[in-house]
Amino acid sequence: MSPFTIASTLFSLAKSIGIGSSSQSNNTETVRSGARASEDFSSSLELRMAALQAQSVNSLLGSVFTGGKTSSSLDFLTGANKTASGTSDPLSLLGLSTSVRGLSPGGRNLSLFDPESAYRMMSVINNRDVTYKAQFSELSTMKTNVSIMQQAGQSLGKVSASMDNEAIRTELQAFAGKYNEWIKRFDSTVKNDGLLAGTQAAEISLYELEQSVENSFNGARNGFHGLRDLGLSIDQTTNLASLDTSRLDAALATNRGGAISTIQEFSANFAKSAELLNSTNNFIPNRLANLDRVIDYISDNKPALQAEFGLGDPARPSTPIAKALAAYNKIFMI
């Protein structure tokens, strides 16, 4: 497989990651903007590949002149003909010697018409290799925490009429605490330059669980409009949950059976939402599978890519990326 074919396949894999991991969509602005941002690398890589391919084709189509005679434009690949200077290097006519095969001390492939563009493209691949591994680690951690949130939702299902008000308050406060741990851990990762910014699987996971907490249809048949009528609400600025115990006590005093039924209904629905996020062929597993594919592909083909395009600058990960990368390397014993 040629390096250009390898790079083309890498581009396809990167594009599949940028587009997202599921056909499902909530049509939110953050998801659309994330998709646009993640395609920037794909578009840049495609343009650079096209330019390098054009340069390679031009070098093949150029005639090689020897002593006034025109030889085959492909002869220089085998050294069949020599230039007037006695070399078999056609680019020496242009002052671009390629007599030294391999990479330059600076890691460039000087046999290319534009070694600097190729080197920059390899720099991008080096950075993406590190970023994809860090994202795989972070999203794997999110997957684990989604399961923890599923368990937190399920635990509310044990609320029953036999429990006193204090015990019910304790259960709801415990759930709010777990939810806030979830938000504090991952909310910042999908914002601005966060590690999972533009990643649909992460954005939708946060969005779906928040919407599940705020679902006003829970308890509708009992005269309630979701958990907010029981005092559990989410701050729209911090995205953190809080429990108004006085409001909960009032709901239990006026319609105890309905309040307990609302909590149980919410428990089942929230747990189901969390379960779906981690289910086979859904957002998180699909994204992880795509990341795993492109990570393996870069690893298998990096020597061929570097031989063709140059070494590229080594990745310079930010602190969050470096931390997640270290976790990835620890998991896979790299």
Disulfide bonds with the S-S distance in Angstrom:
none
